[in-house]
Amino acid sequence: MTDTLLRLEKTIAARRGADPSMSYVASLLAKGTKKAAQKLGEEATETIIAALAEDAQALRGEAADLLFHLMVLLADRGVPIADVLAELDRREGVSGHAEKASRSGD
């Protein structure tokens, strides 16, 4: 899985400077953070709908779209996937309740 995400991150980085008329990634990044975040929200909603419909095939597809758009937003904001994976590693073995309580403002 990590390899897949790292390859996707490299592909997104390579397409960042491409012609927006030729690359979906380039066109989305050219529209800015707000649009990338909006697309992520749309994909999250579609993922929820697929889950509630109990449609495993649709859920797989929507989850892939969700991960893809998350990766685009991370690239837009300059956050490497390695940083996200390191944060997940840091949280491993920690109760979700305890981890949430450790964050300020939650």
GIZI-V419403 format. One line per field, one symbol per residue. phi: phi as a letter, one per 20 degrees, with the letter a starting at -180 (. if undefined). psi: psi as a letter, one per 30 degrees, with the letter a starting at -180 (. if undefined). burial: 1 if it has 24 or more other ideal C-beta (glycine too) atoms within 12 Angstrom, else 0. A space follows every 10 residues. Layout:
phi = ???
psi = ???
burial = ???
This chain:
phi = .gffffffgf ffffegeffg fdcfgfffff enggffffff ffffffffff fffldffffg fffffffgff fffffgemdf fgffffffff egndggffff ffefne
psi = eeeeeeeeee eeeefeglkf ffkeeeeeef fleeeeeeee eeeeeeeeee effhjeeeee eeeeeeeeee eeeeeeggjk feeeeeeeee fkgkkeeeee ffkkf.
burial = 0000100110 0110110000 0001110110 0000010011 0010011000 0000000000 0100111111 1111110000 1000000000 0000000000 000000
